[in-house]
Amino acid sequence: MARIKSFKAVRPRRDLAEKIAALPYDVYNREEAKVEIAKEPHSFLRIDRAETNFPDHVSTYDTAVYEKAKNLLEEMLTNGEFVSEEKECFYIYELIMEGRSQTGLVACASVDDYVNGVIKRHENTRTDKELDRINHIDRCNAQTGPIFLTYRKSERVKELINSKKLEDKLYGFTTDDGITHNIWKLDEEAAVNNIKEEFEQIPAVYIADGHHRAASAVKVGLKRREEQPEYTGKEEFNFFLSVLFPAEELLIMPYNRVVKDLNGHTEEEFLKKTAEYFKLEELGSKAYAPKEKGEYGMYLENKWYRLVIKNEYRKDDEPVAGLDVSLLQENLLENILGINDPRSDKRIDFVGGIRGLAELERRASEDMRVAFSLYPTGIKELMAVSDAGALMPPKSTWFEPKLRSGLFIHQI
């Protein structure tokens, strides 16, 4: 059973919500974050990427960076840019992209649920990326970026959320990327308790996006338990900031691949080897996005190809090996291009589906040699992998739209 908790959020003053709200810290590199902050000085990136307040020679991971993040957060609270909720509550967070709506519940999830596997994950984390957010959370004494969780359909939860959406909004704005963000505060005691009880009937929730943030928040919580052996389990560090969305409302886009070279093969040799595993169809200049599982687009030397995995290489009954990303990795990226570990191989890069096929053409023409467009991993596939206790290959899913940071802060 999933345990969720209402909380006293720190959140932006109403007139500043749109200015403060920022895309997740890991969407940007350091230079890009600096550009965003120059455009909008109130952006929460000032805190999430506090290294932007220092000269470039200062490391992102310098102790002074985390201290600066803490000080900036305290300043924004002191001067009223952020306000502190007086009463524990939930929030309803609706995002609308190109007419499609998804609505989540902003709540705190349980560290124990993460440890015990009620909160299921499908991706490995890297220690260096974890350490950055551990230091950020620990120093700020707050979780600043929500974890994107999902759960199987619950009609009762949907009813409770939709009834709240008929009331006046707390925030409502549209960001420069065309995403509309609508937020309601849910603080009526009966409604709060009803939602908690409904989630207690849900056997598992799943991390859709934010594996590193989740792992970091949990590790800070466990660290504080060690520091406070008399803890009761009710302290705020036993919970982490999340937004929980019903699975049927989510959009997963493909996470495409670009590769720097053909591993010593000529174009003719590469195509011949590829044909051992895939049916090939040359399409010329017409960009190709796969229409179904087992299909791929490939862009090489200014030409697009349609690839279809041959039946003898399909693994439809295996939750991980049968994924399109796994079939491409095993049969082409590894067997032909020699990319054995996509996590560490510098010859491969990953392009979020939101960037479109034109970005694949650009990369393959400029700094890469060949590009692959994939059919998106399905939410049922994600859940099947998590339920099996298995892990997906890196960069298997790209969720849109992205949750904004800075709209809700959970102090621990």
C-alpha positions as CSV (number, residue, x, y, z in Angstrom):
1,M,0.0,0.0,0.0
2,A,1.2,3.5,-0.9
3,R,1.6,6.0,1.8
4,I,1.3,9.7,0.9
5,K,1.5,12.7,3.2
6,S,0.1,16.2,3.0
7,F,2.7,18.9,3.8
8,K,3.2,22.6,4.6
9,A,4.7,23.8,1.3
10,V,7.0,26.7,0.7
11,R,5.7,28.2,-2.6
12,P,6.0,31.3,-4.7
13,R,4.0,34.5,-4.0
14,R,1.1,34.4,-6.5
15,D,2.4,37.2,-8.8
16,L,5.8,35.5,-9.0
17,A,4.9,31.9,-9.6
18,E,5.3,32.1,-13.4
19,K,8.7,33.9,-13.1
20,I,10.1,31.5,-10.4
21,A,8.9,28.2,-12.0
22,A,11.8,26.6,-13.9
23,L,12.4,23.4,-15.8
24,P,14.3,20.7,-13.8
25,Y,18.0,21.5,-13.1
26,D,19.3,18.6,-15.2
27,V,17.6,19.8,-18.4
28,Y,20.3,22.5,-18.7
29,N,24.1,22.6,-18.7
30,R,25.8,25.4,-16.8
31,E,26.0,27.8,-19.7
32,E,22.3,27.3,-20.7
33,A,21.3,27.8,-17.1
34,K,23.1,31.1,-17.0
35,V,21.3,32.2,-20.1
36,E,17.9,31.3,-18.6
37,I,18.7,33.2,-15.4
38,A,19.8,36.3,-17.4
39,K,16.4,36.2,-19.2
40,E,14.5,35.7,-15.9
41,P,16.3,36.7,-12.7
42,H,13.6,35.2,-10.5
43,S,14.1,31.8,-12.0
44,F,14.4,29.0,-9.5
45,L,17.5,27.9,-11.5
46,R,19.4,30.5,-9.3
47,I,18.9,28.0,-6.4
48,D,18.8,24.7,-8.3
49,R,21.9,25.6,-10.2
50,A,23.6,27.9,-7.7
51,E,27.0,27.5,-9.5
52,T,25.6,30.1,-12.0
53,N,26.3,32.7,-9.2
54,F,30.0,32.0,-9.4
55,P,32.8,32.4,-12.1
56,D,33.1,29.4,-14.4
57,H,36.3,28.2,-12.7
58,V,34.3,27.4,-9.5
59,S,33.2,23.8,-9.5
60,T,29.5,23.0,-9.7
61,Y,30.1,20.7,-6.7
62,D,32.0,23.3,-4.5
63,T,30.8,23.6,-0.9
64,A,30.3,27.3,-1.5
65,V,27.7,26.5,-4.3
66,Y,25.4,24.6,-1.9
67,E,25.8,27.3,0.8
68,K,24.8,29.9,-1.8
69,A,21.7,27.8,-2.7
70,K,20.7,27.7,1.0
71,N,21.3,31.5,1.4
72,L,19.3,32.4,-1.7
73,L,16.4,30.2,-0.6
74,E,16.4,31.9,2.8
75,E,16.6,35.4,1.2
76,M,13.6,34.6,-1.0
77,L,11.6,33.5,2.1
78,T,12.7,36.6,4.1
79,N,11.8,39.1,1.4
80,G,8.4,37.4,0.7
81,E,9.1,36.0,-2.8
82,F,8.2,32.6,-1.2
83,V,5.5,32.1,1.3
84,S,5.1,29.3,3.8
85,E,1.9,27.3,4.1
86,E,0.3,27.4,7.5
87,K,-1.7,24.2,7.1
88,E,-0.7,20.8,5.7
89,C,-2.3,20.3,2.3
90,F,-2.2,18.6,-1.0
91,Y,-2.1,20.4,-4.4
92,I,-3.5,19.5,-7.7
93,Y,-1.1,20.2,-10.6
94,E,-2.5,20.1,-14.2
95,L,-0.2,20.5,-17.2
96,I,-1.6,21.1,-20.7
97,M,0.5,20.6,-23.8
98,E,-0.9,20.9,-27.3
99,G,-4.4,20.4,-25.9
100,R,-3.6,17.2,-23.9
101,S,-4.0,17.4,-20.2
102,Q,-2.5,15.5,-17.3
103,T,-3.3,16.1,-13.7
104,G,-1.3,15.0,-10.7
105,L,-1.4,15.2,-7.0
106,V,1.4,17.1,-5.3
107,A,2.2,15.2,-2.1
108,C,5.1,13.7,-0.1
109,A,5.9,10.0,-0.7
110,S,7.4,7.8,1.9
111,V,11.1,7.0,2.3
112,D,10.1,3.6,3.7
113,D,7.9,2.9,0.6
114,Y,11.0,3.5,-1.5
115,V,13.2,1.3,0.6
116,N,10.6,-1.5,0.7
117,G,9.8,-1.5,-3.0
118,V,6.3,-0.1,-2.8
119,I,7.7,2.8,-4.9
120,K,9.2,0.9,-7.9
121,R,12.0,2.1,-10.1
122,H,13.2,1.1,-13.5
123,E,16.6,2.9,-13.9
124,N,20.0,2.7,-12.3
125,T,21.4,5.9,-10.8
126,R,25.0,7.3,-10.9
127,T,26.7,8.1,-7.6
128,D,28.2,11.4,-8.8
129,K,24.7,12.7,-9.8
130,E,23.2,11.5,-6.6
131,L,25.9,13.2,-4.5
132,D,25.2,16.6,-6.1
133,R,21.5,16.5,-5.1
134,I,22.3,14.9,-1.7
135,N,24.5,17.9,-0.9
136,H,21.8,20.3,-2.3
137,I,19.0,18.9,-0.2
138,D,21.0,18.5,2.9
139,R,22.4,22.0,2.8
140,C,19.2,23.7,1.8
141,N,17.3,21.6,4.3
142,A,14.7,21.2,1.6
143,Q,13.7,19.2,-1.4
144,T,13.2,21.6,-4.3
145,G,12.5,19.4,-7.3
146,P,9.4,17.0,-7.3
147,I,9.7,13.4,-8.2
148,F,7.5,12.3,-11.1
149,L,5.5,9.3,-9.9
150,T,2.7,7.3,-11.6
151,Y,0.1,4.8,-10.5
152,R,-2.5,2.6,-12.1
153,K,-5.9,4.0,-12.6
154,S,-8.1,4.8,-9.6
155,E,-11.6,6.1,-10.5
156,R,-12.1,7.4,-6.9
157,V,-8.9,9.4,-6.9
158,K,-9.8,10.8,-10.3
159,E,-13.2,11.9,-8.9
160,L,-11.7,13.6,-5.9
161,I,-9.2,15.5,-8.0
162,N,-11.6,16.5,-10.7
163,S,-14.1,17.9,-8.2
164,K,-11.3,20.2,-6.9
165,K,-10.6,21.4,-10.4
166,L,-14.0,23.0,-10.5
167,E,-12.9,25.5,-7.9
168,D,-10.7,28.6,-8.2
169,K,-7.0,28.1,-9.0
170,L,-4.1,29.0,-6.8
171,Y,-1.9,29.5,-9.9
172,G,-2.5,29.5,-13.6
173,F,-0.1,30.5,-16.3
174,T,1.4,29.4,-19.6
175,T,5.2,29.2,-20.0
176,D,7.2,30.2,-23.0
177,D,7.3,26.7,-24.3
178,G,3.5,26.7,-24.6
179,I,2.8,24.5,-21.5
180,T,-0.1,25.7,-19.3
181,H,0.3,25.1,-15.6
182,N,-2.8,25.1,-13.4
183,I,-2.6,24.5,-9.6
184,W,-5.3,24.2,-6.9
185,K,-4.8,23.9,-3.2
186,L,-6.6,21.0,-1.5
187,D,-6.7,21.6,2.3
188,E,-10.1,20.5,3.4
189,E,-9.5,17.8,6.1
190,A,-12.1,15.4,4.8
191,A,-10.8,15.6,1.2
192,V,-7.2,15.2,2.3
193,N,-8.1,12.1,4.4
194,N,-10.1,10.6,1.5
195,I,-7.2,10.9,-0.8
196,K,-4.8,9.3,1.7
197,E,-7.2,6.4,2.2
198,E,-7.6,5.8,-1.5
199,F,-3.8,5.7,-2.0
200,E,-3.6,3.1,0.7
201,Q,-5.5,0.9,-1.6
202,I,-3.0,1.3,-4.4
203,P,-0.4,-1.5,-4.1
204,A,2.5,0.2,-5.9
205,V,3.6,3.5,-7.4
206,Y,6.3,3.9,-10.0
207,I,9.0,6.5,-10.6
208,A,8.5,7.8,-14.1
209,D,11.1,10.5,-14.0
210,G,13.5,11.7,-11.3
211,H,15.4,8.6,-10.2
212,H,18.4,10.6,-9.1
213,R,16.4,13.1,-7.1
214,A,14.4,10.3,-5.5
215,A,17.5,8.4,-4.5
216,S,19.2,11.5,-3.2
217,A,16.1,12.5,-1.1
218,V,15.9,9.0,0.4
219,K,19.6,9.0,1.2
220,V,19.4,12.3,3.0
221,G,16.4,10.9,5.0
222,L,18.3,7.8,6.0
223,K,21.3,9.9,6.9
224,R,19.1,12.0,9.2
225,R,17.7,8.9,10.8
226,E,21.2,7.8,11.7
227,E,21.9,11.3,13.1
228,Q,18.7,11.3,15.1
229,P,18.3,7.7,16.4
230,E,15.2,8.8,18.4
231,Y,13.3,9.6,15.3
232,T,9.6,8.6,15.2
233,G,9.0,8.3,11.5
234,K,6.8,11.4,11.4
235,E,9.6,13.8,10.8
236,E,9.6,15.5,7.4
237,F,12.9,13.9,6.3
238,N,11.0,10.6,6.2
239,F,9.1,11.8,3.1
240,F,10.0,13.3,-0.2
241,L,8.3,15.8,-2.6
242,S,6.4,14.1,-5.4
243,V,3.7,14.6,-8.0
244,L,1.6,11.5,-8.7
245,F,-0.1,11.1,-12.1
246,P,-2.4,8.4,-13.3
247,A,-0.6,6.3,-15.9
248,E,-3.3,6.6,-18.5
249,E,-2.8,10.4,-18.8
250,L,1.0,10.3,-19.4
251,L,2.9,10.9,-22.6
252,I,6.2,9.1,-23.2
253,M,8.2,10.3,-26.1
254,P,11.0,8.4,-27.7
255,Y,14.6,8.8,-26.5
256,N,16.6,8.7,-29.8
257,R,20.2,7.9,-30.4
258,V,23.1,9.4,-32.4
259,V,26.5,7.7,-32.9
260,K,29.8,9.3,-33.8
261,D,31.2,6.8,-36.3
262,L,30.6,3.4,-37.9
263,N,33.1,1.5,-35.9
264,G,35.6,1.3,-38.7
265,H,33.0,0.0,-41.3
266,T,32.4,1.6,-44.6
267,E,28.8,2.7,-45.3
268,E,28.3,-0.4,-47.5
269,E,29.7,-2.7,-44.9
270,F,27.6,-1.2,-42.2
271,L,24.4,-1.5,-44.2
272,K,25.2,-5.1,-45.1
273,K,25.7,-6.0,-41.4
274,T,22.6,-4.1,-40.3
275,A,20.6,-6.2,-42.9
276,E,21.5,-9.3,-41.0
277,Y,19.3,-8.2,-38.1
278,F,16.9,-5.8,-39.6
279,K,14.8,-5.5,-42.8
280,L,16.0,-2.3,-44.5
281,E,14.0,0.1,-46.7
282,E,15.6,3.2,-48.1
283,L,13.4,6.3,-47.9
284,G,15.6,9.0,-49.3
285,S,15.2,12.5,-47.7
286,K,11.9,11.8,-46.0
287,A,12.4,11.8,-42.3
288,Y,10.9,8.7,-40.6
289,A,9.4,8.2,-37.2
290,P,8.5,4.6,-36.3
291,K,4.8,3.7,-36.4
292,E,4.9,0.7,-34.2
293,K,7.1,-1.5,-32.0
294,G,10.1,-3.2,-33.7
295,E,10.5,-0.3,-36.2
296,Y,13.3,2.2,-36.3
297,G,14.3,5.2,-38.4
298,M,17.9,5.5,-39.4
299,Y,19.6,8.6,-40.9
300,L,22.9,8.0,-42.6
301,E,24.7,10.1,-45.2
302,N,21.7,12.3,-45.8
303,K,19.4,9.4,-46.4
304,W,16.6,7.9,-44.2
305,Y,16.0,4.2,-43.8
306,R,13.2,2.3,-42.2
307,L,14.5,-0.6,-40.1
308,V,12.3,-3.5,-38.9
309,I,13.8,-6.1,-36.5
310,K,13.7,-9.6,-37.9
311,N,11.4,-12.0,-36.1
312,E,14.2,-14.3,-35.0
313,Y,15.7,-11.5,-33.0
314,R,12.4,-10.3,-31.3
315,K,12.0,-11.1,-27.6
316,D,8.4,-10.1,-27.0
317,D,8.0,-12.2,-23.9
318,E,10.9,-10.6,-22.0
319,P,10.2,-7.3,-20.2
320,V,13.6,-5.8,-20.7
321,A,15.3,-7.6,-23.6
322,G,12.1,-7.2,-25.7
323,L,12.1,-3.4,-25.4
324,D,12.9,-1.6,-28.6
325,V,15.8,0.3,-27.0
326,S,17.2,-3.1,-25.9
327,L,16.8,-4.7,-29.4
328,L,18.6,-1.8,-31.0
329,Q,21.3,-1.8,-28.3
330,E,22.0,-5.5,-28.6
331,N,21.7,-6.1,-32.3
332,L,23.1,-2.9,-33.8
333,L,24.7,-0.6,-31.3
334,E,26.7,-3.4,-29.6
335,N,27.1,-6.1,-32.3
336,I,27.9,-3.7,-35.2
337,L,29.0,-0.4,-33.8
338,G,30.8,-1.8,-30.7
339,I,29.0,0.3,-28.1
340,N,29.1,-2.1,-25.2
341,D,28.1,0.3,-22.4
342,P,26.0,3.2,-23.5
343,R,26.3,4.7,-20.1
344,S,29.9,5.4,-20.5
345,D,30.8,5.2,-24.2
346,K,31.6,8.7,-25.5
347,R,30.7,7.7,-29.1
348,I,26.9,7.7,-28.4
349,D,24.6,10.5,-27.3
350,F,20.9,10.6,-26.6
351,V,18.3,13.1,-28.0
352,G,15.0,13.6,-26.3
353,G,12.0,13.1,-28.6
354,I,10.8,16.6,-28.0
355,R,13.6,17.9,-30.2
356,G,12.2,16.2,-33.3
357,L,13.7,14.4,-36.2
358,A,15.4,17.6,-37.6
359,E,17.7,17.5,-34.6
360,L,18.8,14.0,-35.5
361,E,19.5,15.1,-39.1
362,R,21.5,18.1,-37.7
363,R,23.6,16.0,-35.3
364,A,24.3,13.3,-37.9
365,S,25.5,16.0,-40.3
366,E,27.6,18.0,-37.8
367,D,29.2,16.1,-34.9
368,M,27.8,12.6,-35.4
369,R,27.6,10.0,-38.3
370,V,24.4,8.1,-37.9
371,A,21.1,8.7,-36.0
372,F,18.3,6.4,-35.0
373,S,14.7,7.4,-34.3
374,L,12.8,5.0,-32.0
375,Y,9.2,4.1,-31.2
376,P,8.5,5.3,-27.6
377,T,8.6,2.9,-24.7
378,G,5.0,2.4,-23.4
379,I,3.9,3.1,-19.9
380,K,2.8,-0.6,-19.6
381,E,6.3,-1.6,-20.6
382,L,7.8,0.6,-17.9
383,M,5.5,-0.9,-15.3
384,A,6.2,-4.4,-16.4
385,V,10.0,-3.8,-16.1
386,S,9.5,-2.3,-12.6
387,D,7.2,-5.1,-11.5
388,A,9.8,-7.7,-12.6
389,G,12.4,-5.9,-10.4
390,A,14.4,-5.3,-13.5
391,L,16.1,-2.2,-15.0
392,M,15.7,-0.5,-18.4
393,P,18.7,0.5,-20.5
394,P,19.7,4.1,-19.9
395,K,17.7,6.8,-21.6
396,S,14.7,4.6,-22.4
397,T,11.9,7.2,-21.7
398,W,11.4,10.9,-22.3
399,F,8.4,12.3,-20.5
400,E,6.7,15.5,-21.6
401,P,5.7,18.0,-20.3
402,K,8.3,18.4,-17.6
403,L,7.3,19.4,-14.1
404,R,8.5,22.8,-13.0
405,S,10.8,23.2,-10.0
406,G,10.3,26.0,-7.5
407,L,6.5,25.8,-7.4
408,F,6.6,23.6,-4.3
409,I,9.4,23.2,-1.8
410,H,9.3,20.6,1.0
411,Q,11.4,21.6,4.0
412,I,12.9,18.8,6.0
